[in-house]
């Protein structure tokens, strides 16, 4: 496997890579969310989350909540700072609808607007009472957000709980806004090897080409491309990719392997090739097939594990 990795990496030019796609996941931020839809809602985000569940199940499956991330944070200590984890995840997702209805959501808005790439993904919902141009929110973080991505609705000013009827006018419009924003996860931009999210996208593409890969092989590949990474970095990237359902892990026959699930997104990163590279070598599916042939011919354990992937 190492020989094939060396052959492929030798014709790739990391500095000319491009980012071409994002994870279809959506990071929905704002007030608290209930554990179930009871018809009584503790925040606007709570209503929107469960309304999407009722009217668009496919979109609902793509939603990632801050509550999920808080739980992940306690699973393994890949991150010392919860905000850094949220920032890395924000770099992966297609969109970030955020309801500015709590101190926590205001802090999230402030942290997300600091990074221009993440700021472009924001869809900010604010109360009409917050729309005064001299308020803190307008003089601070919202100055960095595209005005077309700011939605001012006449949300209820009363204290929760809310009822479904309270959102009869604005509710469908809010859901429509989110559906429109999240319809397409294509992306055109530079690949920045210093950005953790970009490295995770690259890792997923590498795992796809390798078919069924070990941590050490992904590390070897990324180092061959010129990235300064350690095994602990690979562990962190794989952990995040698993949580975002971009990668799956399988323990079989004494080894741990990683793979991209069937029907999952691939080709997040557009590869660039060195001048003079044979056009036939620029086909990543061809390289994937070469890796597969090597596994079937030289690695019976891994070949058997390949047949048991879901």
C-alpha positions as CSV (number, residue, x, y, z in Angstrom):
1,X,0.0,0.0,0.0
2,X,2.8,2.4,0.8
3,X,4.3,2.1,-2.7
4,X,1.0,3.1,-4.3
5,X,0.6,6.0,-1.8
6,X,4.1,7.2,-2.7
7,X,3.3,7.0,-6.4
8,X,0.0,9.0,-6.1
9,X,1.4,11.6,-3.6
10,X,4.4,12.2,-5.9
11,X,2.3,13.6,-8.7
12,X,0.0,15.8,-6.4
13,X,0.7,19.5,-5.7
14,X,-0.8,20.4,-2.3
15,X,-0.4,24.1,-2.7
16,X,-2.7,24.2,-5.7
17,X,-5.5,22.0,-4.1
18,X,-9.0,23.6,-4.1
19,X,-11.9,23.0,-1.8
20,X,-14.9,22.0,-3.9
21,X,-17.5,20.6,-1.4
22,X,-18.6,20.9,2.2
23,X,-20.3,18.4,4.5
24,X,-24.1,18.4,4.0
25,X,-24.5,18.8,7.8
26,X,-26.1,22.0,9.2
27,X,-25.0,23.5,12.6
28,X,-28.2,25.0,14.1
29,X,-27.5,27.4,17.0
30,X,-29.6,29.4,19.4
31,X,-31.8,28.8,22.4
32,X,-32.3,25.5,24.2
33,X,-34.0,22.5,22.5
34,X,-36.4,20.0,24.2
35,X,-35.8,16.3,24.1
36,X,-39.1,15.8,22.3
37,X,-41.8,17.7,20.5
38,X,-44.5,18.3,23.1
39,X,-46.2,21.2,21.3
40,X,-44.7,23.5,23.9
41,X,-41.4,25.1,23.0
42,X,-38.7,26.6,25.2
43,X,-37.1,28.7,22.5
44,X,-37.5,29.7,18.8
45,X,-34.8,27.2,17.8
46,X,-36.7,24.5,19.7
47,X,-39.8,25.2,17.6
48,X,-37.8,25.3,14.3
49,X,-35.9,22.1,15.1
50,X,-39.1,20.1,15.7
51,X,-41.0,21.8,12.9
52,X,-38.3,20.7,10.4
53,X,-38.5,17.2,11.9
54,X,-42.2,17.2,11.0
55,X,-42.0,18.7,7.5
56,X,-38.6,17.8,6.1
57,X,-37.1,14.6,7.6
58,X,-34.1,14.6,5.1
59,X,-33.2,18.1,6.2
60,X,-33.7,17.2,9.9
61,X,-31.1,14.3,9.6
62,X,-28.5,16.9,8.5
63,X,-29.0,19.1,11.7
64,X,-26.2,19.1,14.3
65,X,-27.1,20.8,17.6
66,X,-24.7,22.5,20.1
67,X,-26.1,20.0,22.6
68,X,-24.8,17.1,20.5
69,X,-21.3,18.8,20.5
70,X,-21.4,19.3,24.2
71,X,-22.0,15.6,24.6
72,X,-19.2,14.7,22.1
73,X,-16.8,17.0,24.0
74,X,-17.1,14.7,27.0
75,X,-16.5,11.5,25.1
76,X,-12.8,11.8,24.4
77,X,-10.2,14.5,25.1
78,X,-9.2,15.5,21.6
79,X,-10.0,19.1,22.4
80,X,-9.3,21.1,25.5
81,X,-11.6,23.9,24.4
82,X,-15.2,23.4,23.5
83,X,-15.3,26.6,21.4
84,X,-12.4,25.3,19.3
85,X,-14.4,22.1,18.6
86,X,-17.4,24.1,17.6
87,X,-15.2,26.3,15.3
88,X,-13.7,23.2,13.6
89,X,-17.2,21.7,13.1
90,X,-18.5,25.1,11.8
91,X,-15.7,24.9,9.2
92,X,-17.1,21.6,7.9
93,X,-20.8,22.3,7.6
94,X,-22.8,23.7,4.7
95,X,-24.6,26.3,6.8
96,X,-25.0,27.8,10.3
97,X,-28.5,29.1,11.0
98,X,-28.3,30.9,14.4
99,X,-31.1,32.3,16.4
100,X,-29.9,35.2,18.5
101,X,-32.1,34.6,21.6
102,X,-29.7,33.9,24.4
103,X,-26.3,35.0,25.8
104,X,-24.8,31.7,24.6
105,X,-26.0,32.3,21.0
106,X,-24.6,35.8,21.0
107,X,-21.2,34.4,22.1
108,X,-21.4,31.8,19.3
109,X,-22.3,34.6,16.8
110,X,-19.3,36.6,17.9
111,X,-16.9,33.6,17.6
112,X,-18.1,32.6,14.2
113,X,-17.9,36.1,12.7
114,X,-14.2,36.3,13.5
115,X,-13.4,33.7,10.8
116,X,-14.5,34.9,7.4
117,X,-15.0,31.5,5.8
118,X,-17.3,30.5,8.6
119,X,-19.0,33.9,8.6
120,X,-20.1,33.3,5.0
121,X,-22.1,30.3,6.2
122,X,-24.2,32.1,8.8
123,X,-27.9,32.8,8.5
124,X,-28.8,35.0,11.4
125,X,-32.3,35.3,12.8
126,X,-32.9,38.2,15.2
127,X,-35.8,39.9,16.9
128,X,-37.3,43.0,15.3
129,X,-36.5,44.8,18.5
130,X,-32.8,44.1,17.9
131,X,-32.8,45.7,14.4
132,X,-31.9,49.2,15.7
133,X,-28.7,50.0,13.9
134,X,-27.0,51.4,17.1
135,X,-27.5,48.3,19.2
136,X,-24.5,46.3,20.4
137,X,-25.3,43.4,18.1
138,X,-25.3,45.7,15.0
139,X,-22.2,47.6,16.0
140,X,-20.4,44.3,16.8
141,X,-20.7,40.9,15.1
142,X,-23.5,41.7,12.6
143,X,-21.3,44.3,10.9
144,X,-19.3,41.3,9.4
145,X,-22.4,39.4,8.2
146,X,-23.7,39.8,4.7
147,X,-27.0,41.7,5.0
148,X,-28.7,39.2,2.8
149,X,-27.9,36.6,5.4
150,X,-29.7,38.5,8.2
151,X,-33.4,37.8,8.8
152,X,-35.4,40.2,11.0
153,X,-38.7,38.6,12.1
154,X,-41.4,39.7,14.5
155,X,-40.6,36.9,16.9
156,X,-42.4,36.9,20.2
157,X,-41.0,39.2,22.8
158,X,-42.8,37.3,25.6
159,X,-41.1,34.7,27.8
160,X,-41.4,31.0,26.8
161,X,-42.9,28.5,26.6
162,X,-44.4,29.1,23.2
163,X,-47.2,27.3,21.3
164,X,-47.3,26.2,17.7
165,X,-49.9,28.9,17.0
166,X,-47.4,31.5,18.1
167,X,-45.3,30.8,15.0
168,X,-48.2,30.6,12.5
169,X,-46.9,33.5,10.5
170,X,-43.1,33.5,10.8
171,X,-42.5,29.8,11.4
172,X,-42.9,28.6,7.8
173,X,-40.8,31.5,6.5
174,X,-37.9,30.6,8.8
175,X,-38.0,27.0,7.7
176,X,-38.1,28.1,4.1
177,X,-35.0,30.3,4.7
178,X,-33.1,27.4,6.1
179,X,-34.1,25.0,3.3
180,X,-33.0,27.5,0.6
181,X,-29.7,28.1,2.3
182,X,-28.9,24.4,2.6
183,X,-30.0,23.3,-0.8
184,X,-26.5,23.1,-2.2
185,X,-23.3,22.0,-0.4
186,X,-20.9,22.8,-3.3
187,X,-18.2,25.2,-2.5
188,X,-15.4,27.0,-4.5
189,X,-12.4,28.2,-2.5
190,X,-8.8,27.8,-1.8
191,X,-7.6,24.7,0.2
192,X,-5.8,26.0,3.3
193,X,-3.6,23.2,4.8
194,X,-3.4,25.2,8.1
195,X,-7.1,25.0,8.6
196,X,-8.2,21.9,10.6
197,X,-11.5,21.6,8.8
198,X,-9.7,21.5,5.4
199,X,-7.4,18.8,6.7
200,X,-10.4,16.7,7.7
201,X,-11.9,17.1,4.2
202,X,-8.6,15.9,2.8
203,X,-8.4,13.0,5.2
204,X,-11.9,11.8,4.1
205,X,-10.9,11.9,0.4
206,X,-7.7,9.9,1.3
207,X,-9.8,7.3,3.1
208,X,-12.1,7.1,0.1
209,X,-9.2,6.4,-2.3
210,X,-7.6,3.9,0.1
211,X,-10.9,2.0,0.4
212,X,-10.2,0.6,3.9
213,X,-7.4,2.4,5.6
214,X,-5.3,2.3,8.8
215,X,-4.4,5.4,10.8
216,X,-0.7,4.9,9.9
217,X,-1.5,4.9,6.2
218,X,-3.5,8.1,6.4
219,X,-0.6,9.7,8.4
220,X,1.9,8.5,5.8
221,X,-0.2,9.8,2.9
222,X,-0.6,13.3,4.5
223,X,3.0,13.5,5.3
224,X,4.0,12.6,1.8
225,X,1.8,15.5,0.6
226,X,4.0,17.8,2.8
227,X,1.7,18.2,5.8
228,X,3.2,18.5,9.2
229,X,1.0,16.1,11.1
230,X,1.3,13.6,14.0
231,X,-0.6,10.5,14.9
232,X,-2.6,12.4,17.5
233,X,-3.7,14.8,14.8
234,X,-4.9,12.0,12.6
235,X,-6.8,10.6,15.7
236,X,-8.5,13.9,16.2
237,X,-9.5,14.3,12.6
238,X,-10.9,10.8,12.4
239,X,-12.9,11.3,15.6
240,X,-14.4,14.5,14.2
241,X,-15.1,12.9,10.8
242,X,-16.8,10.0,12.6
243,X,-19.0,12.3,14.6
244,X,-20.0,14.1,11.5
245,X,-20.8,10.8,9.8
246,X,-18.2,11.4,7.1
247,X,-16.1,8.4,8.1
248,X,-16.9,5.0,9.7
249,X,-14.6,2.8,11.8
250,X,-14.5,-1.0,11.7
251,X,-12.6,-3.3,14.0
252,X,-11.9,-6.6,12.2
253,X,-9.4,-9.4,12.5
254,X,-7.1,-7.7,14.9
255,X,-7.0,-4.3,13.1
256,X,-8.9,-1.0,13.1
257,X,-9.8,0.4,9.7
258,X,-11.5,3.5,8.5
259,X,-13.7,4.0,5.4
260,X,-16.2,6.3,3.7
261,X,-19.7,4.9,4.0
262,X,-21.6,4.0,0.8
263,X,-23.6,6.9,-0.5
264,X,-21.6,9.4,1.6
265,X,-20.1,12.6,0.2
266,X,-16.7,12.3,-1.4
267,X,-14.4,14.6,-3.5
268,X,-14.4,17.4,-1.0
269,X,-11.0,18.5,-2.3
270,X,-10.1,19.1,-5.9
271,X,-6.6,17.7,-6.4
272,X,-3.9,19.5,-8.4
273,X,-1.2,17.6,-10.3
274,X,2.4,18.4,-11.1
275,X,3.2,19.7,-14.5
276,X,3.7,16.9,-17.0
277,X,1.6,14.3,-15.2
278,X,0.0,11.8,-17.6
279,X,-3.7,12.6,-17.9
280,X,-4.6,9.0,-17.2
281,X,-3.0,9.3,-13.7
282,X,-5.4,12.2,-12.8
283,X,-8.4,9.9,-12.3
284,X,-8.9,9.2,-8.6
285,X,-11.3,6.4,-9.2
286,X,-8.5,4.6,-11.1
287,X,-6.2,5.0,-8.1
288,X,-9.0,3.7,-5.8
289,X,-9.3,0.6,-8.0
290,X,-5.5,0.2,-7.9
291,X,-5.6,0.3,-4.1
292,X,-8.5,-2.2,-4.1
293,X,-6.6,-4.6,-6.3
294,X,-3.6,-4.4,-4.0
295,X,-5.7,-5.3,-1.0
296,X,-7.4,-8.2,-2.7
297,X,-4.0,-9.6,-3.9
298,X,-1.8,-8.9,-0.9
299,X,-3.9,-8.4,2.3
300,X,-6.4,-11.2,2.9
301,X,-7.5,-9.9,6.3
302,X,-8.4,-6.5,4.9
303,X,-10.0,-8.0,1.8
304,X,-12.3,-10.0,4.1
305,X,-13.1,-6.9,6.2
306,X,-13.9,-5.1,3.0
307,X,-16.7,-7.6,2.3
308,X,-18.2,-6.9,5.7
309,X,-18.5,-3.1,5.5
310,X,-22.0,-1.7,5.6
